[in-house]
């Protein structure tokens, strides 16, 4: 979701990335069929690819039917590992390979790393100390009759599998990582790693380590307390983990409060290079890390405000029976609040396809002559919001999630729509094409 290359060392540029060595050797990339035809063809291609693969792996009517888990966990980790490969390691060591060989190799490497990180790093290594991060550990406990519920009965293996505790915890790590890994590049211009001019892979590994440090801090503060609550309520004991601290703020103790505003933080972060071409952060007249710190604080505040607005206005258009059903589910409207904060995250997800396609495959095109003008800034911003609303209507009111995706929770579509899963799944073909295939075959290199 970042630029095709990398933001220059120690600064936030104006949305223009450095060219990779391979790109420089072959000239600039230009749309094969001009614009907007190239954008239309690529948009249709990514939609078709995502839709077919969704049917194969996720749709309950398809051959695998793995929605929501483990499908959600794998798709989330694929994007995070893709960030490692492209944003941090600069496609090392495959950056000089020709296309489409490079893209195919990097895709295979991505899938291998995803399996390794989930089943070895999380389930085996992290699972040594934290069972809530190891699905295999939890299932082994249930099979041995050691997962004891508060009433003294044992949780069976099938029940443990249906809860997806560890798989959900891994997804939560990725949710945090979608922000905490790229914000080092986008807001801090890779400070403090890049100024040392380390070669690859040392530079990329150093950046991954630095970003992982912040990811673990955010994860510990915002995610781990929820699993303390889960284990207290369902397994009767959580002596090693705290419980949610945010109930006095949110009015409920579910993790979806974090989902709502953190997802909007992610959207604001990625709209910075993909829609706003680094405005307004590029106007901050301070060196790093002060520029990054100011941008980060504003990003947090803006993300929370937008999420809160979504929470307040969503009941204006949501069906009355859905609101009534949620109000009666738990006292003090806790279930309604939980849903509204999660739905704020779902609304945020509908911006992903518009702004990524507009930037990467429609080349930021606007009626104005200057792509970096403030008029262009506001035109693209308003356009993304309009397209977000259109996508929302198509998914919910025109039933795309039902007839196209076979969503298994569609009886209460606004309660369990899981549109966020589809939107993140759709962007994988686009990101893979932009990151790993260098826009092949939709773009071609010009001669020097």
C-alpha angles and dihedrals in degrees: 000000000000128000122299091254129019132287111254119271116277097356144072107239129201096274094284114123128209112258118248116243091251092054093050091052092057102035130246124331116247130179109268095223100025124247138338091007094063091051093048093049093047092046091052092046095052091047092052093046093048092046095050093046090046089056092049099046108018115021110096087222091059131082097268105027096189098156123163099004138058086003094068092050095051096045091049094049091047090062094045093050088046088058089053092050099044111022098038107024095035091229090301126200095013101049095110097049118110123247138294090014092062093052094048093049093048091049091053091047089049093054092048092049091047091055091046095048094048101040100032109023097037105025099036108023103031088032090066089074104018120044091186087070095051119070091183091055092050092048091049089052091050093047089052092049092246097121096091120186123218091260090058097254122123123246108235126227095255091050092049091050091049091055093058090202099163095035088055091047090054090050088052089054089053091047089057091043093055085072106024096054102046096036088073088061102034101041103023098036088234092302126194098015106049099053088069088065094223116180122238133304091020093058094049095046091049090051092048090051093048093047091045089057091059092041091058091049093051091043093051093050100039107027113024095064090062091058089052087058093046093052092046093052100039106026099028098234137072105151093145098050132059121230127239114301095190102075093099088054101040101029092235136055103228122121091239089085087068091044092056101056098026091057090052089049087056091050093049090047094053095040085061094075098018101050109007097040089229096312132169095014092058088065094062104111098212132098123242134313091026093056090052094045093052091046091049094052092048090047091054094047094045093048092051093047093050091048091049090051089053090050091052099045103036093082087063091074105019115107113267094231090057092052091047092048092052094045091057095045096078136004122265091023090280093146092047091051091047091053095045093053091048090046088054086061090049091052089052090053092061089068093062100079095044099049098038094048092043093052103037103032105022091042095231089291116185134162089253122092094227114061090194097051119116089242088059089047092057094040092056093042093052091043092054091051092050092049089047090057092046091051090049092053092048093050099045111019098034091042101238090147090055108042097027103037103026091227105201093211096053096122086083098027097171092047099047104014094133090198087151089068092053094047092052091045091051093055093057095079089047094048093044091051093047098040105033105020095038089230094304124190097010094059131042134202120249121222120254 
